[in-house]
Amino acid sequence: MTTESTGTSATADSILSEQPLDVVVLGAGISGIGAAHYLTTEHPGKSFVILESRDSIGGTWDLFRYPGIRSDSDLNTFGYEFKPWRDPQAIADAPRILDYLREAVAEDRLESKIAFNRRAVSADWSEAEQLWTLTVKHNDTGETSEVKTRWVFAGTGYYNYDEGFTPEFAGSDDFAGQIVHPQHWPEDLDYRGKKVVVIGSGATAVTLVPSMAGDAAHVTMLQRTPTYVIPLPREDAISNALKKTLGAERGYRLSRQKNIFQQKLVYQFCQRYPSVARRVIRASNAALLPRDYDLDTHFNPPYNPWDQRLCVVPDGDLFKAIKKGTASIETGRIKRFVADGIELESGQVLEADIIVTATGLNLQLFGGMELSRDGEPIDLSETVAYRGVMLSGVPNWVLAIGYTNSSWTLKIGLLCEYFCRMLTHMDQGGYSSVRPVADPGMETRPLLDFGAGYVKRALDRLPKQGTQSPWTMTMAVSADVKQLRKGEVDDAFLDYRKVAATVDA
């Protein structure tokens, strides 16, 4: 099944004509599709539409087209709790994930709820109306329109999907070959028989290198600092056996619990015993690399395991390419680009016909939308996350950010459950809005307590988190089961209001 469109379906248009809507979901990626499922099943009477800025569903998994694109989490946890992952691949490639998302859309009959080629560029909350007014740009025509809604579910993730991060490299204009960023991969890029240098050491780089190595003359991964890289089987034999023996649904549930426990165990082990974890990872690398390989230079990060996200390589494909000689790693700092490649500060020149800048992404909440309240801009950096679901002082707005130390979707499912329980409470109490209220003197820390460069570059623009519940961005499934699945939806930190209430904007 393919869910694509060159415009907006008639049914989505008819939904948009009956304003105000109950909920507008931003983005038809894995978060937005998940939110739509919960709304459909838990609140079938509520009106909602998904605004998707592109002409197809899938978000990340449809946007990125570079060779080998795949998940770096296992799909038994990255998949939805409500929909079993049936494919034998656990570390799955993008086409399989897209098929899964298309099935989810079809099963919930969401095609008619998706308005394609529409990007919300701003949102203003009216205290008098108790409504959001979204200014929506029609990407196919350039026109704008307004959409009024009671709630916004921002399933846009936290990346800028229009432009990736590329540092300024001296001499880039001197390079005689082609420079490519993975976020804008040319469909006609022919790297067969050519020398390729991939700048970077994160998930994108370790995916690209072995995927290109079979066809390119040689692929070099150029990293400034090493990353922890761990091999995992592409197929989860135990999970596949459970599904075969117990059936897809029951086997999936057990596989999911097994892998949640494994992820928690690995993370806690790395945090509590970093020196031991470092030795274990080093031994796994050494076992797959040539005997005399320089591990200390290329696989010895200057930080502890899980201070940044670990990179997964399915079936050790990166190590196999290095051992075979079709790929290599160089660790050093770039001095400048030259006509035939890259000159390092050491004086070494890496020859290249193609340079791939897998240098990361830029963080951007809500697709770059401007938020305001009665016309007054909302400064996101002055807000504090509540349960990782809402932001202080921002009414009827869901912040959909998944885990950074585990599968993204595990968090999204739990916050969708909390959102739906909150909607039920509001219906029962006759409330029109709710907003978290934070103590102005609360001690805060960065929203994402994570050492990655793309996080550090954006900290001054992001909301904060507190140091105590419910103002922390919990990164543990067990804690979120308690606070989101079972926690109160009406506590001392939530300000519920009704339309008739006199409010102070």
C-alpha positions, 0 to 999 in steps of 0.5 A: 500500500502506498499513502502518497498525495499531490494535494489534500484529500476531499475528506481532509478538506471537509474536516478542516472546514468544520472548525474548530477542530478538537486536535491538530496533529503536526506531522505524519511521521511515526509520532503523528501516526501513533497519536492519530491511532490513539485518538481514533481508538480512545476518542473516536468522537473527536475531530482531528486532522494531520498536517503533513508538510510533504506529499507523503507519510513517513517523516524521517523514513521517507525523507532520507534517501541515502544508501542503507538508511535503517533504524538504530533501534530494534523494531520490537521496541521502535514499533508501536505497542498496538501493532506487532512488528512481523518482519524478521529484521529487528534492525530494519531498513527504511523501506520496511519501516515505511511499509509498516507505517503505511499499514498502520495508516490503512488499518486505522483508515487515516488516509482521509485525515491527512492534509498533505503539503501543509506546514503550520508556520505559526500558532497563536492561543486566544484566552478568550476563545480558548483556541489555537489559531494556526497559520498554515502554508500550502506548500504546493500553492504558496497560499496560507490559511487559518485553522482553529483547534482546541489542541495541538499535538506536535509530532514533528520531532526535534530536527530541522528537516529542511537543512542539516548541519554542515560546518564551514570547511576551509577550501570547500570551493577548491574541491574538484569533486562533489560534496553531498549532505545525507539529508539531501542525497541526490537520486542520481549520485553515482559513486561506483568505482570512486573514492568516497570520504564520509565525514562523521562518526555517528549513526548516519556515517556508520550506516553509509560507509558499509552500504557504499563500500561494496560499489565504491573504489574505497570509502573512508570514514573521517572522524574527529573523535571516535564513537562507541560502535557495537555490533548487533544481529540484524535479526533477533532470533529469540524474538522471531522464535517467540512470534513463530511459537506464540503467534505474532501478537503475544510473541511481539509483546514478550519480545518487546518486554525482553528488549525493553529490559535489555535496553535498560540493563545495558544503559544502567550497566554503562552508567554504573560501570563505565570502565567495564562497559568500555572494555566489553565494547572494545573486546567486541570491536577487536574480535571483528577487526584485523589483529593489528588494528589501531583500536586506541586511535579509532575506537577509543572515545574520550567519553564514557559509554552512553554519555552519547548514543551508542552506534549500532552496526547490524551483523557488524557490517562496518567491521566487515568492510574494514576487515575486507579493505573496502573501507577504512577509518581515519581519525584527525582534524580537517585543515582544509579541502583541497582539489583532490580531497581533504588535507588533515592537520597532520599533513595527510591528504585523503583523496576523494572524488565525493565527500559526504558531510555526515556531520549531523542535524540541526535541532528545531522544535515544532518545525520552526513554528512561532508560538504566541499567546494573545499575540505575545510571543512565547519564548520556548527557552523560558518554559519547562517541560511537564512530564515530558508531555507539555510545557509550562504556561503553554495551554493545550499543547503536546510536546512529542519527544521520545527517548534518547537512550532507548527506542523513540516510540516507547515514550511516544506511546506512553505520552499519547496514553496520558494525552488521551486520559487528560482529554477524558478528564477535561470532557468529564469536568467541562474544561476547555484548557489546561496548562502546567504552572511552574514555580518561577524559582525552580532549579532547571537544567537542559531539556536533553541531558545529552552530550551530542553536538547537535544538542549542545548547539541548540540548548539556548533555544530549547525549553528546560527541565527541572530537577524533580518530578514531574518536571523532568524528562524521564528517560526510563520506561518503568518511570514513565509507565508510573507517571504517564500510564498510571499517574494523575492527570489532575495535580497541583501543577496543572491549571484547568480552565473553562471558556467562561473563566476570567483569565490573565494572559 
